[in-house]
Amino acid sequence: MPKAIDIETVLKGLTPLEGRSEHTLEEDVAAAFATLANYDRGGLFLGSFTGESEWERHTVGDELVHVLSGHTFLTILSDSGEDMLELSAGMLMVVPQSRWHRFNSKNGVTLLTMTPQPTDHSKADDPRKD
């Protein structure tokens, strides 16, 4: 049965993650993010944080990132270097399949993502060298 999702209500039930880093515990990340729905080979996710995420990539498809509020830098690695995109409320980006990427938000960001699963994570300075 299809159902509508009230994003604002879901956000009220989450604990924004302050100071996200490679050392952040998985249970703290889980408290800051919600799975809104299953979608294709992954899910629709919602969460808020400050700080920097680990590197991640999705080998089975592209990821759609929509900034609902706040501001973030999204770094995407390619074979020839890296691209850093500045994203703010109302903007969206498609992260190409299998590209390592991470977010950095000094003052906070709320993201809605359509993310294929599984997700690979890396704490390396440059995960392309792993």
MDAnalysis code that builds the backbone (N, CA, C; Angstrom):
import MDAnalysis as mda
import numpy as np

u = mda.Universe.empty(390, n_residues=130, atom_resindex=np.repeat(np.arange(130), 3), trajectory=True)
u.add_TopologyAttr("name", ["N", "CA", "C"] * 130)
u.add_TopologyAttr("resid", np.arange(1, 131))
u.add_TopologyAttr("resname", ["MET", "PRO", "LYS", "ALA", "ILE", "ASP", "ILE", "GLU", "THR", "VAL", "LEU", "LYS", "GLY", "LEU", "THR", "PRO", "LEU", "GLU", "GLY", "ARG", "SER", "GLU", "HIS", "THR", "LEU", "GLU", "GLU", "ASP", "VAL", "ALA", "ALA", "ALA", "PHE", "ALA", "THR", "LEU", "ALA", "ASN", "TYR", "ASP", "ARG", "GLY", "GLY", "LEU", "PHE", "LEU", "GLY", "SER", "PHE", "THR", "GLY", "GLU", "SER", "GLU", "TRP", "GLU", "ARG", "HIS", "THR", "VAL", "GLY", "ASP", "GLU", "LEU", "VAL", "HIS", "VAL", "LEU", "SER", "GLY", "HIS", "THR", "PHE", "LEU", "THR", "ILE", "LEU", "SER", "ASP", "SER", "GLY", "GLU", "ASP", "MET", "LEU", "GLU", "LEU", "SER", "ALA", "GLY", "MET", "LEU", "MET", "VAL", "VAL", "PRO", "GLN", "SER", "ARG", "TRP", "HIS", "ARG", "PHE", "ASN", "SER", "LYS", "ASN", "GLY", "VAL", "THR", "LEU", "LEU", "THR", "MET", "THR", "PRO", "GLN", "PRO", "THR", "ASP", "HIS", "SER", "LYS", "ALA", "ASP", "ASP", "PRO", "ARG", "LYS", "ASP"])
u.atoms.positions = np.array([
    [0.843, -1.181, 0.000],
    [0.000, 0.000, 0.000],
    [0.888, 1.245, 0.000],
    [0.742, 2.123, -0.978],
    [1.532, 3.361, -0.999],
    [1.209, 4.250, 0.193],
    [2.217, 4.966, 0.656],
    [1.974, 5.903, 1.749],
    [2.799, 7.161, 1.540],
    [2.261, 8.273, 1.989],
    [2.964, 9.551, 1.938],
    [3.868, 9.650, 3.159],
    [4.987, 10.320, 2.989],
    [5.953, 10.479, 4.079],
    [6.053, 11.961, 4.422],
    [5.855, 12.283, 5.686],
    [5.981, 13.657, 6.165],
    [7.428, 13.846, 6.638],
    [8.239, 14.451, 5.813],
    [9.665, 14.600, 6.097],
    [9.902, 15.386, 7.384],
    [9.148, 16.444, 7.612],
    [9.327, 17.254, 8.823],
    [9.065, 16.433, 10.085],
    [8.061, 15.571, 10.060],
    [7.767, 14.718, 11.215],
    [8.904, 13.737, 11.461],
    [9.429, 13.157, 10.403],
    [10.551, 12.221, 10.549],
    [11.761, 12.944, 11.117],
    [12.060, 14.144, 10.604],
    [13.211, 14.916, 11.097],
    [13.113, 15.205, 12.590],
    [11.908, 15.471, 13.086],
    [11.727, 15.754, 14.514],
    [12.102, 14.556, 15.378],
    [12.030, 13.360, 14.832],
    [12.365, 12.153, 15.578],
    [13.835, 11.770, 15.508],
    [14.615, 12.524, 14.755],
    [16.042, 12.220, 14.608],
    [16.882, 13.138, 15.487],
    [18.074, 12.659, 15.843],
    [19.032, 13.453, 16.603],
    [20.126, 13.899, 15.654],
    [20.186, 15.205, 15.311],
    [21.242, 15.652, 14.405],
    [22.620, 15.254, 14.940],
    [23.469, 14.820, 14.053],
    [24.804, 14.341, 14.410],
    [25.769, 15.521, 14.387],
    [26.305, 15.875, 15.542],
    [27.239, 16.997, 15.664],
    [28.671, 16.476, 15.611],
    [29.494, 17.097, 14.785],
    [30.905, 16.744, 14.727],
    [31.185, 15.388, 14.109],
    [30.462, 15.036, 13.064],
    [30.679, 13.754, 12.382],
    [32.116, 13.656, 11.905],
    [32.702, 12.464, 12.056],
    [34.074, 12.227, 11.615],
    [34.242, 10.737, 11.352],
    [35.425, 10.357, 10.931],
    [35.704, 8.936, 10.689],
    [35.643, 8.114, 11.977],
    [35.644, 8.791, 13.127],
    [35.593, 8.103, 14.417],
    [34.180, 8.011, 14.992],
    [33.200, 8.570, 14.288],
    [31.823, 8.548, 14.772],
    [31.307, 7.112, 14.830],
    [30.645, 6.788, 15.920],
    [30.114, 5.434, 16.102],
    [28.897, 5.208, 15.211],
    [28.745, 3.978, 14.736],
    [27.625, 3.629, 13.863],
    [26.273, 3.903, 14.520],
    [26.164, 3.691, 15.830],
    [24.882, 3.939, 16.499],
    [24.531, 5.427, 16.526],
    [25.549, 6.300, 16.535],
    [25.285, 7.736, 16.460],
    [24.821, 8.137, 15.059],
    [25.416, 7.526, 14.053],
    [24.976, 7.770, 12.674],
    [23.541, 7.280, 12.504],
    [23.250, 6.107, 13.032],
    [21.903, 5.530, 12.913],
    [20.847, 6.423, 13.563],
    [21.188, 7.099, 14.664],
    [20.231, 7.978, 15.345],
    [19.974, 9.255, 14.560],
    [20.890, 9.616, 13.664],
    [20.767, 10.859, 12.905],
    [20.131, 10.659, 11.537],
    [19.982, 9.408, 11.103],
    [19.458, 9.111, 9.775],
    [18.266, 8.176, 9.865],
    [17.342, 8.334, 8.922],
    [16.172, 7.462, 8.841],
    [16.062, 6.900, 7.433],
    [15.597, 5.676, 7.335],
    [15.243, 5.094, 6.048],
    [13.778, 5.409, 5.809],
    [13.500, 6.226, 4.811],
    [12.130, 6.638, 4.524],
    [11.372, 5.588, 3.718],
    [12.092, 4.917, 2.819],
    [11.449, 3.913, 1.976],
    [12.520, 3.092, 1.270],
    [12.172, 1.883, 0.912],
    [13.018, 1.101, 0.030],
    [12.807, 1.628, -1.380],
    [13.876, 1.615, -2.161],
    [13.780, 2.120, -3.514],
    [14.733, 1.359, -4.410],
    [14.211, 0.723, -5.439],
    [15.023, 0.018, -6.422],
    [16.036, -0.882, -5.710],
    [17.328, -0.633, -5.880],
    [18.371, -1.459, -5.252],
    [18.924, -0.821, -3.995],
    [18.141, 0.034, -3.360],
    [18.623, 0.711, -2.161],
    [17.494, 1.330, -1.386],
    [17.684, 2.578, -0.992],
    [16.662, 3.225, -0.184],
    [16.694, 4.726, -0.305],
    [15.669, 5.324, 0.275],
    [15.537, 6.763, 0.384],
    [15.855, 7.110, 1.832],
    [16.887, 7.957, 2.057],
    [17.396, 8.236, 3.392],
    [17.334, 9.733, 3.700],
    [17.215, 10.043, 4.985],
    [17.106, 11.407, 5.472],
    [17.983, 11.548, 6.702],
    [18.755, 12.642, 6.787],
    [19.561, 12.854, 7.977],
    [20.180, 14.238, 8.026],
    [20.625, 14.618, 9.236],
    [21.245, 15.924, 9.473],
    [22.552, 15.733, 10.232],
    [23.552, 16.532, 9.877],
    [24.840, 16.426, 10.573],
    [25.696, 17.661, 10.346],
    [26.710, 17.798, 11.196],
    [27.843, 18.686, 10.970],
    [29.074, 17.796, 10.949],
    [30.130, 18.287, 10.341],
    [31.368, 17.523, 10.300],
    [31.587, 16.877, 8.948],
    [32.463, 15.874, 8.945],
    [32.874, 15.230, 7.701],
    [32.572, 13.740, 7.748],
    [31.960, 13.240, 6.686],
    [31.661, 11.813, 6.596],
    [32.890, 11.041, 6.139],
    [32.839, 9.738, 6.315],
    [33.850, 8.869, 5.723],
    [33.669, 8.888, 4.212],
    [34.690, 8.412, 3.514],
    [34.526, 8.182, 2.082],
    [33.519, 7.050, 1.903],
    [32.704, 7.157, 0.857],
    [31.768, 6.090, 0.532],
    [31.630, 5.994, -0.982],
    [31.182, 4.821, -1.441],
    [30.869, 4.637, -2.861],
    [29.769, 3.594, -2.973],
    [29.104, 3.613, -4.118],
    [27.983, 2.711, -4.383],
    [28.240, 2.059, -5.734],
    [28.549, 0.764, -5.727],
    [28.999, 0.088, -6.938],
    [27.866, -0.426, -7.824],
    [26.626, -0.320, -7.356],
    [25.515, -0.845, -8.165],
    [24.655, 0.261, -8.788],
    [25.000, 1.536, -8.577],
    [24.214, 2.597, -9.188],
    [24.623, 3.977, -8.723],
    [24.055, 4.987, -9.373],
    [24.273, 6.382, -9.008],
    [23.515, 6.712, -7.719],
    [23.988, 7.733, -7.010],
    [23.300, 8.212, -5.817],
    [22.783, 9.625, -6.079],
    [21.525, 9.863, -5.743],
    [20.933, 11.190, -5.839],
    [21.020, 11.846, -4.465],
    [21.567, 13.042, -4.409],
    [21.712, 13.808, -3.165],
    [20.943, 15.108, -3.320],
    [20.011, 15.369, -2.401],
    [19.233, 16.614, -2.404],
    [19.443, 17.292, -1.046],
    [19.914, 18.533, -1.063],
    [20.120, 19.295, 0.160],
    [18.802, 19.982, 0.524],
    [18.222, 19.559, 1.641],
    [16.963, 20.150, 2.088],
    [17.187, 21.452, 2.839],
    [18.231, 21.503, 3.664],
    [18.576, 22.730, 4.380],
    [20.058, 22.713, 4.694],
    [20.596, 23.884, 4.943],
    [22.005, 23.986, 5.303],
    [22.920, 24.042, 4.098],
    [24.159, 23.625, 4.342],
    [25.233, 23.802, 3.371],
    [26.253, 22.688, 3.558],
    [26.813, 22.198, 2.465],
    [27.849, 21.172, 2.538],
    [28.765, 21.274, 1.335],
    [29.961, 20.750, 1.497],
    [30.853, 20.520, 0.370],
    [30.825, 19.024, 0.101],
    [30.700, 18.654, -1.158],
    [30.708, 17.254, -1.576],
    [31.939, 17.058, -2.441],
    [32.856, 16.205, -1.988],
    [34.066, 15.896, -2.735],
    [33.869, 14.552, -3.414],
    [34.109, 14.517, -4.715],
    [33.975, 13.295, -5.513],
    [35.326, 13.015, -6.153],
    [35.834, 11.799, -5.964],
    [37.121, 11.405, -6.535],
    [36.914, 10.743, -7.889],
    [37.839, 11.034, -8.809],
    [37.859, 10.358, -10.104],
    [39.272, 9.851, -10.346],
    [39.478, 9.174, -11.446],
    [40.814, 8.660, -11.762],
    [41.820, 9.796, -11.948],
    [41.345, 10.953, -12.375],
    [42.252, 12.053, -12.680],
    [42.359, 13.108, -11.583],
    [41.614, 12.962, -10.495],
    [41.691, 13.953, -9.428],
    [40.453, 13.969, -8.570],
    [40.095, 15.162, -8.123],
    [38.903, 15.300, -7.287],
    [38.145, 16.568, -7.667],
    [36.838, 16.485, -7.505],
    [35.963, 17.631, -7.711],
    [35.302, 17.951, -6.388],
    [35.297, 19.228, -6.009],
    [34.611, 19.650, -4.799],
    [33.466, 20.569, -5.212],
    [32.266, 20.158, -4.854],
    [31.070, 20.920, -5.184],
    [30.505, 21.534, -3.919],
    [30.094, 22.778, -4.012],
    [29.459, 23.454, -2.888],
    [27.953, 23.371, -3.098],
    [27.256, 22.776, -2.136],
    [25.820, 22.560, -2.253],
    [25.100, 23.229, -1.091],
    [23.981, 23.872, -1.388],
    [23.163, 24.484, -0.343],
    [21.698, 24.129, -0.581],
    [20.845, 24.561, 0.342],
    [19.433, 24.198, 0.332],
    [18.820, 24.372, -1.055],
    [18.103, 23.342, -1.489],
    [17.429, 23.359, -2.773],
    [18.230, 22.775, -3.917],
    [19.509, 22.502, -3.684],
    [20.357, 21.955, -4.750],
    [20.370, 20.431, -4.692],
    [20.632, 19.822, -5.857],
    [20.799, 18.377, -5.883],
    [21.948, 18.013, -6.794],
    [22.409, 16.795, -6.622],
    [23.583, 16.292, -7.334],
    [23.423, 14.798, -7.527],
    [23.871, 14.293, -8.665],
    [23.932, 12.853, -8.885],
    [25.395, 12.447, -8.797],
    [25.710, 11.579, -7.835],
    [27.061, 11.056, -7.680],
    [27.161, 9.816, -8.566],
    [28.091, 9.821, -9.529],
    [28.188, 8.684, -10.441],
    [28.540, 7.372, -9.724],
    [28.022, 6.303, -10.264],
    [28.271, 4.958, -9.742],
    [29.765, 4.721, -9.543],
    [30.094, 4.116, -8.414],
    [31.452, 3.666, -8.053],
    [32.436, 4.791, -7.761],
    [31.986, 6.034, -7.685],
    [32.892, 7.133, -7.355],
    [32.939, 7.332, -5.844],
    [34.147, 7.338, -5.302],
    [34.311, 7.640, -3.884],
    [33.915, 9.089, -3.662],
    [33.192, 9.356, -2.565],
    [32.755, 10.712, -2.249],
    [32.545, 10.858, -0.753],
    [32.569, 12.118, -0.291],
    [32.284, 12.411, 1.118],
    [31.768, 13.838, 1.248],
    [31.096, 14.054, 2.373],
    [30.489, 15.343, 2.677],
    [31.260, 16.031, 3.796],
    [31.300, 17.364, 3.741],
    [31.879, 18.147, 4.822],
    [30.967, 19.352, 5.035],
    [30.394, 19.438, 6.231],
    [29.476, 20.527, 6.557],
    [29.874, 21.142, 7.890],
    [30.396, 22.340, 7.838],
    [30.837, 23.033, 9.053],
    [29.660, 23.461, 9.925],
    [28.597, 23.995, 9.304],
    [27.494, 24.569, 10.068],
    [26.215, 23.748, 10.045],
    [26.228, 22.620, 9.371],
    [25.072, 21.731, 9.376],
    [24.374, 21.623, 8.035],
    [23.908, 20.415, 7.763],
    [23.195, 20.131, 6.529],
    [22.160, 19.048, 6.797],
    [21.054, 19.126, 6.096],
    [20.051, 18.065, 6.097],
    [19.941, 17.557, 4.671],
    [20.156, 16.252, 4.513],
    [20.180, 15.631, 3.195],
    [19.058, 14.624, 3.033],
    [18.536, 14.554, 1.831],
    [17.652, 13.489, 1.387],
    [18.412, 12.800, 0.264],
    [18.655, 11.501, 0.411],
    [19.408, 10.785, -0.605],
    [18.643, 9.556, -1.085],
    [18.841, 9.250, -2.344],
    [18.370, 8.006, -2.914],
    [19.654, 7.220, -3.194],
    [19.912, 6.241, -2.311],
    [21.210, 5.600, -2.256],
    [21.121, 4.117, -2.569],
    [21.849, 3.666, -3.607],
    [21.880, 2.235, -3.886],
    [22.693, 1.504, -2.814],
    [22.355, 0.270, -2.595],
    [23.062, -0.547, -1.609],
    [23.654, -1.776, -2.293],
    [24.769, -2.263, -1.832],
    [25.462, -1.873, -0.606],
    [26.300, -0.618, -0.802],
    [26.743, -0.060, 0.329],
    [27.640, 1.088, 0.353],
    [28.978, 0.636, 0.901],
    [30.049, 0.942, 0.164],
    [31.406, 0.702, 0.659],
    [31.857, 1.948, 1.402],
    [32.590, 1.759, 2.516],
    [33.113, 2.878, 3.312],
    [34.624, 2.746, 3.418],
    [35.303, 3.871, 3.549],
    [36.752, 3.871, 3.728],
    [37.153, 5.022, 4.633],
    [38.116, 4.761, 5.503],
    [38.690, 5.795, 6.371],
    [40.049, 6.255, 5.846],
    [40.459, 5.728, 4.701],
    [41.759, 6.081, 4.108],
    [41.770, 7.539, 3.676],
    [42.949, 8.140, 3.641],
    [43.055, 9.505, 3.124],
    [42.627, 9.533, 1.658],
    [43.015, 8.510, 0.910],
    [42.631, 8.386, -0.496],
    [42.210, 6.937, -0.755],
    [40.911, 6.660, -0.745],
    [40.441, 5.289, -0.869],
    [40.723, 4.655, -2.227],
    [41.092, 5.460, -3.219],
    [41.445, 4.896, -4.528],
    [42.719, 4.075, -4.442],
    [43.520, 4.295, -3.403],
    [44.797, 3.600, -3.258],
    [44.699, 2.346, -2.416],
    [43.521, 2.052, -1.871],
    [43.331, 0.829, -1.053],
    [43.336, -0.413, -1.912],
])
